[in-house]
Amino acid sequence: MPGIRRNRGKEPDEPEFQPPSDNGTAPLDPFAGVPDKKYEIKAADLVRPLIEPEPGRLLRWRKQPTNAPLVQVEDAYITGRLDVRALDLGYLFRFERCRFEHPPDVREATLLGLVFRDCWLPGLKARNLCSRNDLRLIRCVVDAGESTQDAGETAVQRGDDRERGKPDAAINLTDATVEGSVVLTRTKILHPKAKAVQADRLVINGALLAYRMEAVGEVRVPGMRTGGNVNFSGAQLSNPDGFALNGNGLHIGGSLLCEVDTYGRRSQRRRFSADGIVYLPSAKVDSDLVLRGAWLRTDQHGPIAVDAWKSRDPGLDPRPALYADRLTVDGNLELSDGFKANGTVRMLNAHIGGTLRLAHAEVSVARGNVEPFYDRALHLDGCEINGDIEATNLSVPVGMVRMADVTVGGNLLAWNATILHHDRDAFSARRTKIAGNLHMTDATVHGTVRLQGVEVGGSIYLYGTQLTEPAVKERNSFSLDVRTAKIGRDLLLTANRDRVFHAAGGVNLDGATVARRVDVGGAVLESLERDGVALDAGDVTADEFVLTPEKPPQGKVVLLRAHCGTLSDSPELWAATDGIDLEDFRYDAMKTPIGLKDDREVDRRIELLRQAMGGYRPGPYDQLAEMLRTSGNEEHAATVMFRKQQFRYESLADGYRTLGPLVKVWSWLQRMMVGYGYRPVRAVAWLLLLLAAGSIWFAVGETDHPCRTDTENYAQSNGRCAVNSDDKGLEWNPALYTVDLLVPIVDFGNKGRWFMEGADKWVAVGFTASGWILATTVAAGVTRTLRRQ
């Protein structure tokens, strides 16, 4: 078996070129600088026996199948160039505690395997390498610094001197094929401002294991294909001016794990960190993508890494910490449990087969001062998530969470979330579709929550959520905007134990459709001074409205054209500081019905309506009356309509300055005589009163009319003259005469048959007119009663 080992005797079948050694030599420390001459092995001497064997020697090795084809070198300083480029060698090369003067060159070579353990290398040239087994660099240092400048691919090139298209990497695995796994555990790769690893289109049949790897420079693996996991747990990647990890279009057959490495004691555990952009557009992960506990950082004020991002396009995020547009993850995506990102987490049009977890994560960006602000902390537009979005205890100290046009197959859970982006949109989920519930319970949001056009199959729970410092827009501004939303069950804006729902800029529900209940029980609703609307529920439809805020809304409440089946309200609602717009607001029933004998409650509700509107509007009174009438409370419905007419005439009187007093008199007459037509019993009472008065008047009235002396032309009866001289049998009766005057159409034989002049004549005319008015009112009341039956 060919091989070189230090500190031991020659083994059978080893090549004859053993370097001088003595058994007392200490193991080599390859990281302590250039070693002593006694450790030196020439690279050419190491390779020559493999490519130029002595006659017969190679045949003899092949006759020993029990010996592994292993080239093992330990405790050696390998000088010169280890060059096996384009060779097909059926050997596994293993180097332990070795230091290399120049980067090993295995480009286009076919090897049984390649292992470096505890070695120091100035680079590794492995482009188009084909390894039949693993490629391992374990606890190694690969330093491609300027002091080890080497002609070829690993030369250090910076700035504008970098030759376009020329590889510049400490480890170059471009287009390599590894039929086993690639192991970079605890290896430190140093190539500042260039590529630490370049592995474009690398194909790995097994896994890529890079536990606790340290890389200074870009780790570039676009188009890489692996059959198993890619594990960067505990790794530390640093490339502040560009991509820390470039995985554009990679395809991972297992999981991508970038989390805390739990090896060893708890105090010794290390989290994955990346100082620079983690770039994963169009990546495909067949299982989970895990960045649990990872720390990502991008300089928020430094240069922009990609020229195409140097634009005024408001849709860009020029300084992302994670860029993963069109990412596909068949399992779960974990950005949770201590995950921190200083820079935008951007995933547009991504597909996640499982759950997106953001629980206990912290994401922040620098606050922009000039439009476009580029201050989105989470940017998830167009994503499709088959499971839940779990954002419990998510913290966004600065920045916006934007997830427009997202489709969520489960729930959106954001209990105790904190999103601070004052005076701007803090959380925006426009046109998002959520199959389950949207929970944002006990959240704290400085800024506006925008949910216009969302479709939620279940409920929206915002109880205990506190919304302050909303964005101020040109037309209107609200703390919560749920316009035109479609909610399959409830919209709850209520208190949660001792924590109230608080919207410092008001709530806009205009046009929302809620299948069951809109509830603002115990809420504190305030408006911006400029807009003055605390709650806009115009055109909202729901089965039930629970409008019972903790205290009077500070601003106007708009219920224009809203409709609910059941209304539950409180005096605090009607005491809104700027009143209530109730035009065409319809409700079918009250949560607490008004009793048939509870006149005081009807009067109270009428007064609440009057005070809330701040003026006369007929619609709200018609709606209240209709609701009472539908529930069988006809008497109270009439009371409402009676008061409506009273308020109408008061409003008319205020509008007519000159004729105002006459309008008030006419209103008083109608109210007292017939109750505006809604008190027909009053008309009967007035008829009886007029009957008595008429009877008395005509009984004691003047009887010395001139007609008494003209017996030829007038018939006489009890001091009254009949008009027709032939009516000598007609008997005068003041009560029947008054009845005939008061009752229209019907003639009892007295009207028009007795001579009247002077005051009697005008009194008779007055009784006739009053009779028409009062009798018509009585008839109308009777007709309503019959129609009701």
GUROZA-401632 format. One record per residue (C-alpha): x, y, z; residue in three letters. Coordinates in pm, whole numbers, plus 50000, padded with zeros to 5 digits. Layout:
BEGIN
XYZALA
...
END
This chain:
BEGIN
500005000050000MET
501585033249904PRO
501755057750189GLY
503965080050402ILE
503735080850780ARG
505935098851027ARG
507245083851351ASN
507065047051253ARG
508955021151054GLY
508315010550697LYS
505264989450631GLU
505184962450362PRO
504614973750005ASP
505185010950083GLU
507095030949820PRO
510855032849866GLU
510835070849904PHE
510405074150283GLN
511635108050407PRO
514195108350679PRO
512595104451019SER
513445094251364ASP
511075080851620ASN
511735109451858GLY
510315137051630THR
507295154751778ALA
504075156851576PRO
503945186651345LEU
501865217151434ASP
500875228751082PRO
499385261551208PHE
502585274351375ALA
504175288351059GLY
506815273250829VAL
508045241451001PRO
511555227851046ASP
513345211750752LYS
513055177650911LYS
509325177150834TYR
509775185650468GLU
508505163050191ILE
508725173249828LYS
505395171349651ALA
507035157549338ALA
508545128649534ASP
505135121249682LEU
503395119449349VAL
506115103349133ARG
505655067049256PRO
501965069449178LEU
502365080048820ILE
505785064448745GLU
505985031848946PRO
509045008848932GLU
508724979648692PRO
506694951748845GLY
505964971449160ARG
502554983449048LEU
501524948148945LEU
502544934949283ARG
500394961149463TRP
497404951849254ARG
497794915349354LYS
497094925049715GLN
493364933049724PRO
493334932250103THR
495314964550118ASN
493314996350076ALA
494595019149796PRO
495485046450044LEU
498075073950028VAL
498425086850383GLN
500755114850484VAL
501125126450843GLU
503135153751013ASP
504685166750691ALA
505545200250536TYR
504855194350168ILE
506905217349951THR
506545223549584GLY
503355217749396ARG
501235187349466LEU
499925183849112ASP
497785154349004VAL
495735174248757ARG
493745153648507ALA
495105120748645LEU
492955090148703ASP
494335076149028LEU
492585048649217GLY
493895061049552TYR
492405077849852LEU
494665106449963PHE
494695113350335ARG
496735141250488PHE
496915146050864GLU
498715174451042ARG
500305185850718CYS
501235220050590ARG
501355228350219PHE
503615253750056GLU
501325256649753HIS
497675248049695PRO
497155211549603PRO
496015208649243ASP
493495180849176VAL
491655197448888ARG
490015173248645GLU
491475144548848ALA
489635112648935THR
490435100649285LEU
489135074549520LEU
488825101649786GLY
490565131849936LEU
490955139150308VAL
492705167650489PHE
492645166150866ARG
494285192651087ASP
496115206750786CYS
497095241550672TRP
496675249550304LEU
497115281150098PRO
494225269649882GLY
492725239749705LEU
492285237049329LYS
489625210749267ALA
487695222948967ARG
486045193848780ASN
487365169449040LEU
485715135449048CYS
485895118749390SER
484585083349426ARG
484175088349800ASN
484185117450044ASP
486025150150011LEU
486965161250363ARG
488665191150517LEU
488355186550892ILE
489765211851140ARG
491875226750862CYS
492925262250782VAL
492775273350419VAL
494395307450401ASP
494605323050057ALA
496065355550188GLY
498465377749997GLU
501485362750167SER
500745329649992THR
499925344349652GLN
499845317149392ASP
499555318949018ALA
496285305848888GLY
492845302949032GLU
493515311449394THR
495475343349337ALA
494185372249546VAL
492605397949319GLN
490755428649443ARG
488915458249309GLY
489005466348941ASP
492105444648888ASP
489995413048915ARG
489915395448582GLU
486365388648465ARG
485405351948449GLY
488545340248624LYS
487965319248937PRO
489265335449252ASP
488635312449545ALA
490515296849832ALA
488715264049763ILE
487525259149407ASN
485115230049353LEU
483425243349041THR
481725215448841ASP
483215189249072ALA
481465156249139THR
481695139549479VAL
480055105649499GLU
480245106049877GLY
479915136750103SER
481795169450133VAL
482895175850491VAL
484225210050598LEU
483735205650972THR
485575231151190ARG
487595242750892THR
488615279250866LYS
488725293550514ILE
490225328150473LEU
489975348450154HIS
488765383550243PRO
486905403449978LYS
486945373749743ALA
485575338549742LYS
486335315350029ALA
484605286649848VAL
483565285249485GLN
481485254649412ALA
479285263949117ASP
477285234048996ARG
478975211049246LEU
477285176949253VAL
477335157749582ILE
475645124149606ASN
475745125549982GLY
475655155350220ALA
477555187850263LEU
478635189750627LEU
480175222450739ALA
479675222551116TYR
481365252551276ARG
483095261750955MET
484565296750951GLU
484725314550618ALA
486055349450552VAL
484975356750197GLY
482055345349987GLU
480855309450011VAL
479565304749658ARG
477535273649570VAL
475045283849294PRO
473505254649111GLY
474885229549360MET
473075196149381ARG
473165173649686THR
471475140849761GLY
471375146950135GLY
471465175250386ASN
473515206850372VAL
474525214750729ASN
476125247850824PHE
475135245751191SER
477495266351403GLY
479235280051094ALA
480425316151081GLN
480425332550741LEU
481805367150685SER
481715387850368ASN
480325421650478PRO
480465438150136ASP
478645410849944GLY
477245375749967PHE
478195355850273ALA
476445325450121LEU
475485324849754ASN
473175295549683GLY
471375308149374ASN
469385279549223GLY
470885252049440LEU
468945219849493HIS
469245201649823ILE
467915166249843GLY
467495168450221GLY
467395197850462SER
469375230050470LEU
470435234150833LEU
471925267250945CYS
471235266651318GLU
472915262951655VAL
475475234951671ASP
474565216151989THR
477805196252011TYR
479435197952354GLY
478365216352667ARG
475715243452645ARG
478305270752703SER
480305258152404GLN
477455257252155ARG
477765279751854ARG
475055294951639ARG
475165299651265PHE
476055335451175SER
476475353750847ALA
477965388450814ASP
476795395550461GLY
473875385050242ILE
472525349750250VAL
471455347149886TYR
469115318249798LEU
466915328349502PRO
465265299749314SER
466745274949562ALA
464985241549609LYS
465045222849941VAL
463355188949944ASP
462885188650321SER
463255216550583ASP
465165249150574LEU
466255256750928VAL
467855289051048LEU
466755284051407ARG
468795306851632GLY
470855320151339ALA
472245355551330TRP
472275373550997LEU
473715407950946ARG
474085431750656THR
475595466450681ASP
472565489350652GLN
474605519750557HIS
477465505050355GLY
477745499049980PRO
475015480149794ILE
476305446149688ALA
474425442049358VAL
474475468749090ASP
470875460748988ALA
469745469949336TRP
471125505249303LYS
467795518549190SER
464875539949298ARG
462515510749241ASP
460345509749558PRO
459935472049526GLY
463615465149591LEU
465275456749920ASP
468875467449849PRO
470345456450182ARG
468785422550261PRO
470095398650521ALA
468285369650352LEU
467305371049985TYR
465245340849880ALA
462865350349599ASP
461175320349438ARG
462535297549709LEU
460885263249724THR
460905244150052VAL
458895212050063ASP
459005210650443GLY
459075237550711ASN
460975270350703LEU
462385278551047GLU
463405314551117LEU
462715311551487SER
463855306551845ASP
466485333551870GLY
466815340251497PHE
468105375651445LYS
468455394951122ALA
469795429951083ASN
468565435550730GLY
465525426050525THR
464345390050521VAL
463035389150165ARG
461185359350016MET
458995369449723LEU
456875343349546ASN
458355315649760ALA
456615282349810HIS
456695265550151ILE
455125231450177GLY
454915231950557GLY
454965259350821THR
456815292350821LEU
458015297351179ARG
459045331951298LEU
458395325551667ALA
460755344251901HIS
462605359051603ALA
463955394551576GLU
464255412751246VAL
465175449251203SER
466345473550938VAL
467615509050933ALA
464765534150910ARG
464775552250578GLY
464425589850569ASN
463895595750196VAL
461375578349969GLU
461515550549873PRO
462295542150233PHE
463485505950178TYR
462555497950536ASP
460805464350504ARG
462025440550772ALA
460025410650641LEU
459035410450274HIS
456915379950181LEU
454785392049888ASP
453285364849674GLY
454355335749895CYS
452395303449908GLU
452525286450247ILE
450655253950283ASN
450855253250662GLY
450775280450928ASP
452715312450968ILE
453765311151331GLU
455075344851445ALA
454485342651819THR
456635368252005ASN
458065380951678LEU
460015413051738SER
460585439651474VAL
462275468851655PRO
462465489151333VAL
460825481351002GLY
457725469250827MET
456265434350788VAL
454845431850438ARG
453065400850306MET
450745411650025ALA
449035385649806ASP
450195357050029VAL
448285324350042THR
448295306250379VAL
446845271550401GLY
446625272550781GLY
446615300351041ASN
448585332251085LEU
449615332751452LEU
451235364351587ALA
450525364151961TRP
452535389952155ASN
454215402451839ALA
455975436151859THR
456275456551538ILE
457595491851576LEU
457475513951267HIS
455875546051384HIS
454145569651141ASP
454325543550862ARG
452755510450767ASP
453945484951021ALA
452085453550908PHE
450605450250561SER
448815419150433ALA
446765432750146ARG
444775407049949ARG
446245378750154THR
444215346550174LYS
444255327350502ILE
442375294550521ALA
442265294450901GLY
442405322351158ASN
444465354051187LEU
445625357751548HIS
447335389851650MET
446465388152017THR
448205410952269ASP
450395425051992ALA
452065459052016THR
452215478451692VAL
453545513551639HIS
452265521851293GLY
449365510651076THR
448075475051031VAL
446705471450678ARG
444475441750599LEU
442475455050307GLN
441035428550086GLY
442135399250304VAL
440135367250286GLU
440085347750612VAL
438275314750632GLY
438005316851011GLY
438255346951240SER
440475377151289ILE
441455379451656TYR
442975412551764LEU
441925412552125TYR
444335429952354GLY
446265444552059THR
447465480252093GLN
447935501251779LEU
449515535451812THR
451355561351599GLU
449685552351266PRO
450885562650923ALA
449495596150809VAL
448315594150449LYS
447135622150224GLU
443475611750215ARG
442835592950541ASN
444735575250812SER
443815546851046PHE
445595524351292SER
443725493951154LEU
442555491850795ASP
440355461550711VAL
438515475850411ARG
436695451450180THR
437885421350381ALA
435995388550369LYS
435935370550703ILE
434375336350739GLY
433515339751106ARG
434325367751355ASP
436225400551365LEU
437155405951729LEU
438635439251838LEU
438105433852208THR
439875435152540ALA
441865405452663ASN
441685404153041ARG
443205436853160ASP
444665446052823ARG
442285465952602VAL
442225467752228PHE
443465502852153HIS
443475519651813ALA
444945554351854ALA
444215563151491GLY
440835546751450GLY
439585515451274VAL
438455513650911ASN
436155484350822LEU
434585500450517ASP
432955474250293GLY
434055444150499ALA
431925412850493THR
431825392850818VAL
429825360950827ALA
429135361751198ARG
430205388951442ARG
431945422651451VAL
432915428651812ASP
434545459751961VAL
433565451452317GLY
435805469552566GLY
437825486352291ALA
439365521052310VAL
438875538851978LEU
440485572051903GLU
440975592051586SER
443635614451446LEU
442725650651489GLU
442895656851115ARG
440525628851010ASP
438215626651309GLY
436925591151248VAL
437285566351532ALA
435365537651367LEU
434355535551002ASP
432045505850955ALA
430305518850646GLY
428865492150415ASP
429855464650661VAL
427625434250670THR
427605409250955ALA
425225386851140ASP
425905405551464GLU
427385438751567PHE
428705441851923VAL
429415479151952LEU
430215482752320THR
433485502052353PRO
435025507752692GLU
434545545252668LYS
433045569452414PRO
434995568452087PRO
437125599352040GLN
435865609651699GLY
433045600051465LYS
431515565451429VAL
430395558251071VAL
427715531651018LEU
426655543850675LEU
424765516550484ARG
425935489950729ALA
423685460350797HIS
423575434551074CYS
421095409051194GLY
421515416551565THR
422765448551727LEU
424295450252072SER
425275485352179ASP
426025506252485SER
425625542552591PRO
429375547452531GLU
428885541452159LEU
426155567752127TRP
428295592452318ALA
430975593452045ALA
432505627952060THR
431785636651696ASP
428535617751669GLY
427425588051460ILE
426605586351089ASP
423575563051080LEU
422265569650731GLU
420765537350593ASP
422155517250884PHE
419955486250915ARG
419625461151196TYR
416985434451224ASP
416845430151601ALA
418375441851927MET
420495418452134LYS
418435429452435THR
414835434152310PRO
412735463752425ILE
409805452252636GLY
406265460152528LEU
405725481052840LYS
409195496152862ASP
408335531352746ASP
411315545752927ARG
413765524952720GLU
412155536652396VAL
412415572952506ASP
416045567552604ARG
416935551952271ARG
415215579752078ILE
417185605252276GLU
420425586252211LEU
419715586951839LEU
418995624151845ARG
422135632852038GLN
424375610051832ALA
423295624351497MET
423555660751604GLY
420705669751370GLY
417605656051202TYR
417935625150982ARG
414765605050907PRO
416445571850823GLY
417605561251173PRO
414115567151317TYR
412525547451034ASP
414985519051097GLN
414275518351470LEU
410545518751405ALA
410835491451144GLU
412835469851384MET
410225474651657LEU
407385468051418ARG
409015436251289THR
409375423651644SER
405665429951709GLY
406085461851910ASN
403725483551705GLU
402945508251982GLU
406575517252039HIS
407145519251666ALA
404375545451651ALA
406075564251934THR
409305565451737VAL
407555578451425MET
405675603951636PHE
408955617551773ARG
410485616751427LYS
407815640751301GLN
408315663051603GLN
412065665351532PHE
411315670951163ARG
409205701651228TYR
411775714651474GLU
414405711451203SER
412125729050952LEU
411465756951198ALA
415195762151242ASP
415595763450864GLY
412815789050804TYR
413875819750995ARG
410785840850914THR
408185813750908LEU
409765793751188GLY
407185803551451PRO
404285793851220LEU
405905760051156VAL
406215754451528LYS
402555763851580VAL
401465740251303TRP
403625712851452SER
402105718851793TRP
398595717051652LEU
399255684051475GLN
400975669851777ARG
398235679752016MET
395305671351794MET
396255639451613VAL
399815630851723GLY
401025635951361TYR
398615608451263GLY
400175582851498TYR
397775590051787ARG
394295584851632PRO
392685581851975VAL
393485618452025ARG
391335626051720ALA
388375607951879VAL
388875627752197ALA
388975660052001TRP
385825649751814LEU
384025643952142LEU
385305676752278LEU
384195695351967LEU
380835677651984LEU
380315690152337ALA
381505724952252ALA
379345726851939GLY
376335714452123SER
376745740952387ILE
377445768352135TRP
374445761351918PHE
372245755352221ALA
372885788652392VAL
373815807952082GLY
371965837851940GLU
368225830651857THR
366925865151756ASP
367725861051390HIS
365555881351144PRO
364325848951001CYS
361995844651300ARG
359765872551175THR
359585857550826ASP
357285828450891THR
356325826750527GLU
359775816650404ASN
361265798950710TYR
360025771050931ALA
360625775751304GLN
361875751051572SER
363075759451923ASN
364165794251821GLY
366015782951503ARG
364965787551147CYS
364955759850892ALA
366195770850551VAL
363245754850369ASN
359765766350465SER
358475731850383ASP
360555715950664ASP
357935724550926LYS
358265690451084GLY
362085693651130LEU
363145695551496GLU
366205715551601TRP
368815695851801ASN
372225713051859PRO
374015679951933ALA
372805662851615LEU
373585694051415TYR
377155694151553THR
377555657051471VAL
376435663751117ASP
379045691251085LEU
381895670151228LEU
381255638051036VAL
382195642050669PRO
380405626150375ILE
377585611050589VAL
374505633150617ASP
372295629150923PHE
369635653050791GLY
370695684850971ASN
373615699050778LYS
372535726050535GLY
368925727150661ARG
369235753450931TRP
369785790150872PHE
373125802951010MET
374625837350988GLU
377245858051163GLY
379355839551419ALA
377245808051388ASP
378095805551022LYS
381885806951079TRP
381705783451375VAL
379875758351158ALA
382525761050886VAL
385255755451147GLY
383495724751280PHE
383175710650930THR
386885715250854ALA
387895700651189SER
385615671351128GLY
387295663150798TRP
390755664050956ILE
389895644351266LEU
387695618751098ALA
390335612050835THR
392925606451106THR
390645582151288VAL
389975563350966ALA
393675560750891ALA
394355546651236GLY
391545521351203VAL
392835511150859THR
396325504750999ARG
394825483351272THR
392795463051026LEU
395775458550793ARG
397915446751083ARG
395315420151159GLN
END
